[in-house]
Structures are given as C-alpha cells and as structure tokens.
C-alpha cells in the first residue's frame, strides 16, 4: 500500500524533483504514487475516509504500460438540491512528478461537474466524469484534442498540461455509483483494455467494482466529429468556474449576485 496522507497538494508541489521528458531508464510497468487529502478545504458531505482509503489502495495497485500517468478520484457529493462531482479532498496519484500533472490537478480543483438537480429531473452532464457517473459506462479518447470545450470543460487545461489519452470509469459500491476514476497520460492511446482490466481488478480488491466487462462495445464514442467550440475567458466564465465552486446549487445569476457581480448573458 503506497500512499501519502496529509497536505498532499503541498507535498506534491514542494517535495519532489520534476521530470521533464521520458528517458529510456524508465521501467515498462509504472505504478502510481498516491496522495490523500488536500491543503484546500474539503466540501461538506464529502466522501468518508474509509472509501477514500479504499480508493488510495486501489490506485496504488494499478499497473500501467505508460510512463507518464496521472489519476484522480471525482467524488459524488450532495449539496442542497444538487449532486456534483469534485476532486477536492479526494485521492490522486502520479507515476512521475511533473509540473504539467501538477497544473492539471490544480485546474481540476476549480471544476465541479453538476450531474443532478433534485426537483428538476434535469441531468447536467459537464465533462467525461459526469457522463460516466450518469451512465456507469467507461469513456475514453486517444487524444483529448478530439473533444470540444462544451463536452470537456478542462480541454484547454488538459492541452496546456500536455494531456493526450484519457479514460474515465465509474466506482460502484453495492448498487450506487460513488464517483469516477479519471486516468490521463501524456501519450496518445488507441486501446484502453489493459487499463480497464487493471482498474476493475484493483477496485474488486477493495470491495468495489466498475461497470467495464472488457467488451470493446462498451466504449462511448468520443466527440471526434463534433465541431470544436472556440471559447474566450469572460466575467461569467470566471464566476461559473470559481464562484460556483463555493456556491453549490446556485444559478450563475444567483451566484453572481452573492459575489456582488452582475452577469450579462449573450
């Protein structure tokens, strides 16, 4: 069992030497160094410690054929009338410590994928983890550039962090989905069957499961043929990403009002 508890973001950033590029000396099989807890506050009603520890053990048990791999757990939490997925206070792991993985991790802390709104029955799928949570089916892409910004809000962060291949799989306990494991890497990846098998095996080892059965037909097609959406940074997008992080369940207008700002929707 190889994971570190404590101020994991601080430890990750301060205590390790970064590697800038692959070298021939790296082994063919990679394992993750897993961290638990953050220096950022955990959201209320977040996942319990027992589940987080099981996720840590599972992530530590996964073997990868790729040298540069980053994984993190998106936990499902309820806040008021909403169910959201968040990485705040949740386990994450790296095979090699890089500034790019650190950058992607920090960017993901500012996102919360809204998947349910009680009383409205409307499902809001924001990003691959949210879609996987709703369908309990894995989703992957050989290159995140094939997504557009609408279906993958972290696309620009991923590209700036040199992320290419991406896989997301549901974490199920009993008959309930508890969250999603996201795995990304710096190389293109056409086939994720090995990773799917490893995730299933690791989760089963701690009494959890995923929905993948090694059937390629389970693959959700990525958005290769969808037109890419050009986006620009606006006041409303800043509030959506940052204000709503702390104001779960509020509309953009209500969140803006709470922040003393007024949004103008185009």
SVG drawing of the C-alpha trace seen along z (x, -y; Angstrom):
<svg xmlns="http://www.w3.org/2000/svg" viewBox="-39 -44 57 52">
<polyline fill="none" stroke="black" stroke-width="0.4" points="0.0,0.0 1.8,-3.1 0.0,-6.4 0.8,-9.6 -1.7,-11.3 -1.6,-14.9 -1.3,-18.2 -1.0,-16.3 -1.0,-19.2 1.7,-20.9 3.7,-17.7 3.3,-17.1 4.4,-20.6 7.2,-21.2 9.0,-17.9 9.8,-16.2 12.0,-16.8 10.2,-17.1 10.9,-15.1 10.6,-17.0 10.7,-14.2 10.7,-10.4 14.0,-8.6 15.0,-5.0 15.7,-4.2 12.0,-4.1 10.6,-0.7 7.9,0.7 5.5,1.1 4.5,-2.0 2.8,-2.4 1.2,-5.4 2.4,-7.3 -0.9,-8.1 -1.8,-11.1 -4.8,-11.7 -6.2,-14.9 -5.5,-18.4 -4.5,-21.8 -7.8,-23.1 -10.9,-22.7 -13.0,-19.6 -16.6,-20.2 -19.3,-19.4 -20.9,-16.0 -17.9,-14.7 -16.8,-11.1 -15.9,-9.3 -12.4,-8.4 -13.0,-4.6 -14.0,-5.0 -11.1,-7.4 -8.6,-4.9 -10.0,-2.1 -9.6,-4.3 -6.0,-5.0 -5.3,-1.3 -6.9,-0.6 -5.0,-3.4 -1.7,-2.1 -2.4,1.4 -2.9,0.4 -0.1,1.2 0.4,-0.9 2.3,-0.3 2.7,-4.0 5.4,-6.0 3.7,-9.3 0.2,-8.7 -1.9,-10.8 -5.1,-9.5 -7.6,-11.2 -11.0,-10.4 -14.0,-12.5 -16.3,-12.0 -20.1,-12.4 -21.4,-14.6 -24.8,-16.1 -25.1,-19.8 -28.6,-21.1 -30.6,-20.1 -27.6,-19.2 -25.3,-16.2 -21.9,-17.2 -18.6,-15.6 -15.5,-17.1 -11.8,-16.3 -11.4,-18.5 -10.1,-16.5 -10.0,-13.3 -7.2,-10.9 -4.9,-11.3 -1.7,-9.7 1.1,-10.1 3.6,-7.7 6.1,-10.6 6.0,-14.0 5.7,-16.7 4.8,-20.3 2.2,-19.5 0.4,-17.0 0.5,-19.4 -1.0,-22.1 -3.8,-19.8 -4.6,-18.7 -4.9,-22.3 -7.1,-23.2 -9.5,-20.3 -9.9,-21.6 -11.7,-24.6 -14.3,-22.5 -17.4,-20.8 -19.4,-18.7 -23.1,-19.1 -25.0,-15.9 -28.3,-16.2 -30.7,-18.9 -33.4,-17.5 -37.0,-18.6 -35.9,-19.5 -35.0,-16.0 -32.6,-17.7 -29.3,-15.9 -26.4,-18.3 -23.5,-16.4 -20.4,-18.5 -17.3,-16.6 -16.4,-12.9 -16.6,-12.2 -20.2,-13.4 -21.2,-11.4 -19.6,-8.3 -21.3,-8.8 -24.7,-9.0 -24.3,-6.0 -21.9,-3.9 -20.1,-3.1 -16.4,-3.9 -15.5,-6.7 -12.1,-7.2 -10.4,-9.1 -7.0,-8.6 -6.4,-12.4 -8.4,-15.0 -8.0,-17.4 -10.8,-15.4 -13.2,-16.8 -14.7,-20.2 -14.9,-22.7 -18.6,-22.1 -18.3,-18.4 -14.9,-18.6 -14.6,-21.9 -11.0,-21.1 -9.9,-20.6 -7.7,-23.7 -6.1,-22.9 -5.5,-19.4 -3.8,-20.5 -1.7,-23.0 -0.7,-20.2 0.3,-18.0 -2.6,-15.5 -3.4,-13.2 -5.0,-9.9 -7.9,-9.9 -10.0,-7.3 -12.9,-7.7 -14.5,-4.7 -17.3,-4.5 -16.6,-3.4 -19.6,-1.4 -20.4,-0.2 -23.4,2.0 -25.8,0.6 -24.7,-3.0 -22.1,-4.9 -19.8,-6.6 -17.7,-8.6 -15.4,-8.3 -11.7,-7.5 -10.1,-9.6 -6.8,-8.5 -4.9,-10.7 -1.5,-10.3 0.9,-12.3 0.9,-9.9 -1.8,-9.0 -3.7,-5.9 -5.8,-3.8 -6.7,-0.9 -7.5,-1.1 -8.4,2.5 -5.4,3.1 -6.2,0.0 -9.9,1.0 -8.9,4.5 -6.4,3.1 -9.0,0.6 -11.6,3.4 -9.1,5.7 -7.9,3.0 -11.4,2.0 -12.5,5.5 -9.5,6.0 -11.0,3.4 -14.7,4.5 -15.7,2.0 -16.4,2.5 -16.7,0.8 -19.0,1.5 -16.5,2.4 -16.6,6.0 -13.7,5.8 -16.2,5.6 -14.9,3.0 -18.6,2.3 -18.9,0.6 -16.8,-2.3 -18.6,-5.6 -17.6,-7.3 -15.7,-10.5 -16.5,-13.7 -14.1,-13.4 -16.7,-14.5 -18.2,-17.3 -17.2,-20.8 -14.8,-22.3 -16.0,-25.4 -13.8,-28.4 -14.1,-30.0 -12.9,-33.1 -12.5,-34.0 -15.3,-36.2 -16.5,-37.5 -19.3,-35.0 -17.0,-32.1 -14.8,-33.2 -17.8,-33.2 -19.0,-29.9 -15.7,-28.2 -14.7,-30.0 -17.8,-31.3 -19.9,-28.2 -17.1,-26.1 -18.1,-27.6 -21.8,-28.2 -23.1,-24.8 -26.6,-24.6 -27.0,-28.3 -27.6,-29.5 -25.0,-31.7 -27.1,-34.8 -27.7,-34.0 -24.0,-33.1 -23.0,-36.4 -25.4,-38.3 -23.9,-36.7 -20.5,-37.8 -21.7,-41.3 -21.4,-40.9 -23.9,-41.1 -23.8,-38.8 -24.7,-39.7 -25.6,-36.6 -25.1,-36.8"/>
</svg>
